[in-house]
Amino acid sequence: MTARGSQVVAISVAEVDWIAEISSNHNGEIERAKELIDSVADAGFTSVKFQLFQVKKLFSPEALSSKPYLLDREKWELPTEFIPTLSQKARDRGLKFGITPFFLEGVSATAPYVDFFKIASYELLWVDLLREVAKSGKPIVLSTGMATMEEVSESVSVLKSAGARDIRVLHCVSEYPATLNQSNLSAIKSLRENLDLAIGWSDHTNDVALVRRAVLRWGASTVELHVDLDSNGYEFDQGHCWLLPDANLLIDEIAEGEVWDGNGAKAPTPAELDEREWRADPIDGLRPISALRSRI
């Protein structure tokens, strides 16, 4: 559903693109990554996404010198040679396959295998990366944690000027885990009104009620959840990742919620038809109605 002013306009929950963000929870193991893809498909996701970074290309020499523990994240890297296999695995399971590239060469290296690219919030200002991704011709998901509306608008403008035609924007909060009172879900409405694009939510809260509200109140048409297989993924301890059974319950609950909404007509449900005759009779106020009394 889409929020406009104080009104909420319904859209089909079936249209929501549920992106499973694997992050580094593959632990550098291709069999674990493939198992994650299978579990993601079984949980009801429609897309799966991996991050492609190299720590020595991600951080400046000054950052690596002052924070040498960052080099420990080299074990979090996804080997580029995994990507063709993982792409095929995802497509075999009916999932769209995406990559978040964190270095320029990663775009051309993965473009033949992806259905979409994502720009991470931390890379939103990097014009060269925006242009490189746009030139690929692939659909783009743009995450906007920490950004101002002006920064988001400028990034979208760069993407469009470089040839991007299919852009989705995700509101998110770059805190791990993100606190509920910082979520500012109504920014989904502001982004939609300012950009005239499809807007979604990238979740770092791991909270069922908040994600439900992002979809059912604010009309997030794309939802990204960071997921893990068994709580042993490299990123799980940060507190923002969903275990797949919990994600499955969330996706099913939101889909069921649309069924609960019904068709809007105020009329007795099939389950109520027999009970109608047990209402108080309008003449004497006694139950059941007089027409039924002779038959009981």
C-alpha positions as CSV (number, residue, x, y, z in Angstrom):
1,M,0.0,0.0,0.0
2,T,1.1,3.5,-0.7
3,A,0.7,6.4,1.8
4,R,-0.5,9.7,0.4
5,G,-1.0,12.4,2.8
6,S,-3.0,10.9,5.6
7,Q,-4.5,8.3,3.4
8,V,-3.3,4.8,2.7
9,V,-3.8,3.4,-0.8
10,A,-3.6,-0.4,-1.1
11,I,-1.3,-2.3,-3.5
12,S,-1.0,-6.0,-3.6
13,V,1.4,-7.5,-1.1
14,A,2.1,-10.1,-3.8
15,E,4.0,-7.3,-5.7
16,V,6.6,-6.9,-2.9
17,D,10.1,-7.9,-3.9
18,W,11.7,-9.6,-0.8
19,I,15.5,-9.4,-1.1
20,A,17.5,-11.7,1.0
21,E,20.8,-10.0,1.7
22,I,23.4,-12.7,2.4
23,S,26.1,-10.2,3.3
24,S,29.1,-12.2,4.5
25,N,27.1,-14.9,6.2
26,H,28.4,-17.3,3.4
27,N,31.6,-17.4,5.5
28,G,33.6,-17.8,2.3
29,E,32.2,-21.3,1.7
30,I,30.5,-22.0,-1.6
31,E,28.5,-24.9,-0.2
32,R,27.2,-22.7,2.6
33,A,26.3,-20.0,0.1
34,K,24.4,-22.5,-2.0
35,E,22.5,-23.8,1.1
36,L,21.6,-20.2,1.9
37,I,20.1,-19.8,-1.5
38,D,18.0,-22.9,-1.1
39,S,16.8,-21.8,2.3
40,V,16.1,-18.3,1.0
41,A,13.9,-19.7,-1.8
42,D,12.1,-22.0,0.7
43,A,11.4,-19.0,3.0
44,G,9.5,-17.1,0.3
45,F,12.0,-14.5,-0.9
46,T,11.9,-13.4,-4.5
47,S,15.5,-12.2,-4.8
48,V,18.9,-13.0,-3.2
49,K,21.9,-10.7,-3.1
50,F,25.6,-11.0,-2.2
51,Q,28.2,-8.3,-1.5
52,L,31.4,-8.1,-3.5
53,F,34.2,-6.3,-1.8
54,Q,37.9,-6.5,-1.2
55,V,39.0,-5.0,2.1
56,K,42.1,-3.4,0.6
57,K,40.0,-1.7,-2.0
58,L,37.3,-0.8,0.5
59,F,39.2,1.1,3.1
60,S,41.9,3.8,2.7
61,P,45.5,3.1,3.7
62,E,45.0,5.5,6.6
63,A,42.0,3.6,7.9
64,L,43.7,0.2,7.6
65,S,46.8,1.6,9.4
66,S,44.8,3.1,12.3
67,K,42.4,0.2,12.5
68,P,44.4,-2.9,11.6
69,Y,41.5,-5.2,12.8
70,L,39.7,-4.2,9.6
71,L,42.0,-6.6,7.7
72,D,40.4,-9.4,9.6
73,R,37.4,-8.9,7.3
74,E,39.3,-10.3,4.4
75,K,37.9,-13.7,5.4
76,W,34.4,-12.1,4.8
77,E,35.1,-11.5,1.2
78,L,33.1,-13.4,-1.5
79,P,35.4,-15.0,-4.0
80,T,34.5,-13.6,-7.4
81,E,34.8,-17.1,-8.9
82,F,31.8,-18.2,-6.9
83,I,29.5,-15.8,-8.7
84,P,28.6,-17.8,-11.9
85,T,27.7,-20.9,-9.8
86,L,25.7,-18.9,-7.3
87,S,23.9,-17.0,-10.0
88,Q,22.8,-20.2,-11.7
89,K,21.8,-21.7,-8.4
90,A,19.6,-18.7,-7.7
91,R,17.9,-18.8,-11.1
92,D,17.4,-22.6,-10.8
93,R,15.4,-21.8,-7.6
94,G,13.4,-19.0,-9.3
95,L,15.2,-16.2,-7.5
96,K,16.5,-12.9,-9.0
97,F,20.3,-12.7,-8.4
98,G,21.9,-9.4,-7.3
99,I,25.3,-8.1,-6.3
100,T,26.4,-5.1,-4.4
101,P,29.8,-4.1,-5.9
102,F,32.2,-2.1,-3.8
103,F,34.9,-1.6,-6.4
104,L,34.7,-0.5,-10.0
105,E,36.1,-3.6,-11.6
106,G,33.5,-5.7,-9.8
107,V,30.7,-4.3,-11.9
108,S,31.9,-5.5,-15.3
109,A,33.1,-8.8,-13.7
110,T,29.6,-9.7,-12.5
111,A,27.3,-7.9,-14.9
112,P,26.8,-11.1,-17.1
113,Y,25.5,-13.0,-14.0
114,V,23.2,-10.5,-12.2
115,D,19.6,-9.5,-12.6
116,F,20.2,-6.3,-10.6
117,F,22.9,-4.3,-8.9
118,K,22.6,-2.6,-5.6
119,I,24.4,0.5,-4.5
120,A,25.1,0.4,-0.7
121,S,24.4,3.4,1.5
122,Y,28.1,4.0,2.1
123,E,28.8,4.2,-1.6
124,L,25.9,6.5,-2.4
125,L,28.2,9.5,-3.0
126,W,30.7,7.7,-5.2
127,V,29.8,9.1,-8.7
128,D,32.2,6.8,-10.6
129,L,30.6,3.7,-9.2
130,L,27.1,5.1,-9.8
131,R,28.0,5.7,-13.4
132,E,29.6,2.3,-13.9
133,V,26.6,0.5,-12.5
134,A,24.2,2.6,-14.6
135,K,26.2,1.8,-17.8
136,S,25.6,-1.9,-17.2
137,G,22.0,-1.4,-18.2
138,K,20.9,-3.6,-15.2
139,P,18.1,-2.6,-12.8
140,I,19.5,-0.7,-9.8
141,V,18.5,-0.7,-6.1
142,L,19.9,2.3,-4.2
143,S,20.1,2.2,-0.5
144,T,20.0,5.6,1.3
145,G,21.2,5.2,4.9
146,M,22.7,8.4,6.4
147,A,21.8,10.4,3.3
148,T,19.9,13.7,3.0
149,M,17.1,14.1,0.5
150,E,19.4,16.3,-1.6
151,E,22.1,13.6,-1.7
152,V,19.6,10.9,-2.7
153,S,18.2,13.2,-5.4
154,E,21.6,13.9,-6.8
155,S,22.6,10.2,-6.8
156,V,19.4,9.4,-8.7
157,S,20.1,12.1,-11.1
158,V,23.6,10.8,-11.7
159,L,22.2,7.3,-12.3
160,K,19.6,8.6,-14.8
161,S,22.1,10.7,-16.7
162,A,24.4,7.7,-17.1
163,G,21.6,5.7,-18.6
164,A,19.8,3.9,-15.7
165,R,16.1,3.4,-16.4
166,D,15.0,1.0,-13.7
167,I,15.8,2.4,-10.3
168,R,14.4,1.5,-6.9
169,V,15.3,3.4,-3.7
170,L,15.4,1.9,-0.2
171,H,15.0,3.9,2.9
172,C,17.2,2.5,5.7
173,V,19.1,3.4,8.9
174,S,22.8,2.6,8.9
175,E,23.0,1.3,12.4
176,Y,23.6,-2.4,13.3
177,P,21.2,-3.2,14.7
178,A,19.0,-0.1,14.1
179,T,16.8,1.1,17.0
180,L,13.1,1.3,16.3
181,N,12.7,4.9,17.4
182,Q,15.3,5.9,14.8
183,S,13.5,4.2,11.9
184,N,11.5,7.2,10.6
185,L,9.4,5.0,8.3
186,S,7.5,8.0,7.0
187,A,10.6,8.9,5.0
188,I,9.3,6.2,2.6
189,K,6.5,8.6,1.8
190,S,8.8,11.6,1.5
191,L,11.2,9.7,-0.9
192,R,8.3,8.6,-3.0
193,E,6.9,12.1,-3.3
194,N,10.2,13.7,-4.1
195,L,11.6,11.1,-6.5
196,D,8.5,9.5,-8.1
197,L,10.1,6.1,-7.9
198,A,9.3,2.8,-6.3
199,I,10.5,3.0,-2.6
200,G,11.3,0.2,-0.2
201,W,12.9,-0.5,3.1
202,S,16.2,-2.1,3.9
203,D,15.9,-3.5,7.4
204,H,18.5,-3.5,10.2
205,T,16.0,-3.7,13.1
206,N,15.2,-7.4,13.0
207,D,11.7,-6.4,14.2
208,V,8.6,-8.1,12.8
209,A,6.2,-5.3,13.7
210,L,8.3,-2.6,12.1
211,V,8.8,-4.4,8.8
212,R,5.0,-5.1,8.7
213,R,4.4,-1.4,9.2
214,A,6.9,-0.5,6.5
215,V,4.9,-2.6,4.0
216,L,1.3,-2.3,5.1
217,R,1.3,1.3,6.3
218,W,4.0,3.0,4.2
219,G,3.8,0.9,1.1
220,A,7.4,-0.4,0.9
221,S,7.4,-2.3,-2.4
222,T,10.8,-3.8,-1.9
223,V,12.0,-5.1,1.4
224,E,15.6,-6.2,2.1
225,L,16.4,-8.4,5.0
226,H,19.9,-9.5,6.1
227,V,19.6,-13.2,6.6
228,D,21.6,-16.1,8.1
229,L,21.3,-19.8,8.0
230,D,22.1,-20.9,11.6
231,S,23.5,-17.9,13.6
232,N,27.0,-18.9,12.7
233,G,27.4,-16.4,9.9
234,Y,30.2,-13.9,10.2
235,E,27.8,-11.0,10.5
236,F,25.1,-12.5,12.7
237,D,26.5,-11.3,16.0
238,Q,26.0,-7.7,15.0
239,G,22.3,-8.2,15.7
240,H,20.7,-7.1,12.5
241,C,20.3,-10.4,10.7
242,W,17.2,-12.6,10.4
243,L,17.3,-16.3,10.8
244,L,15.4,-17.8,7.8
245,P,12.5,-19.5,9.7
246,D,11.7,-16.1,11.3
247,A,11.9,-14.4,7.9
248,N,9.6,-17.0,6.5
249,L,7.0,-16.4,9.2
250,L,7.2,-12.6,8.5
251,I,6.7,-13.0,4.8
252,D,3.8,-15.5,5.3
253,E,2.2,-13.2,7.9
254,I,2.2,-10.2,5.7
255,A,0.8,-12.2,2.8
256,E,-1.9,-13.5,5.1
257,G,-2.6,-10.0,6.3
258,E,-3.8,-9.1,2.8
259,V,-6.2,-12.0,2.8
260,W,-7.5,-10.7,6.2
261,D,-8.2,-7.3,4.7
262,G,-10.9,-8.9,2.4
263,N,-12.7,-7.0,-0.3
264,G,-14.0,-4.1,1.6
265,A,-17.7,-4.9,1.3
266,K,-19.6,-4.8,4.6
267,A,-21.7,-8.0,4.5
268,P,-22.0,-11.2,6.5
269,T,-19.2,-13.6,5.9
270,P,-20.0,-17.2,5.1
271,A,-19.1,-18.2,8.6
272,E,-21.7,-15.8,10.0
273,L,-24.7,-16.9,8.0
274,D,-26.0,-19.4,10.5
275,E,-25.5,-17.0,13.4
276,R,-27.7,-14.3,11.8
277,E,-30.8,-16.2,12.8
278,W,-29.7,-16.2,16.4
279,R,-29.7,-12.4,16.7
280,A,-32.3,-10.7,18.9
281,D,-35.7,-10.4,17.2
282,P,-36.5,-6.8,16.5
283,I,-40.1,-7.2,18.0
284,D,-39.4,-8.7,21.4
285,G,-35.6,-8.6,21.7
286,L,-35.3,-12.3,22.4
287,R,-33.0,-14.7,20.6
288,P,-33.3,-16.3,18.1
289,I,-35.4,-14.4,15.6
290,S,-39.1,-15.5,15.6
291,A,-38.8,-17.3,12.2
292,L,-36.3,-19.7,13.7
293,R,-38.1,-20.5,16.9
294,S,-40.6,-22.8,15.3
295,R,-37.8,-24.8,13.7
296,I,-35.6,-25.4,16.8
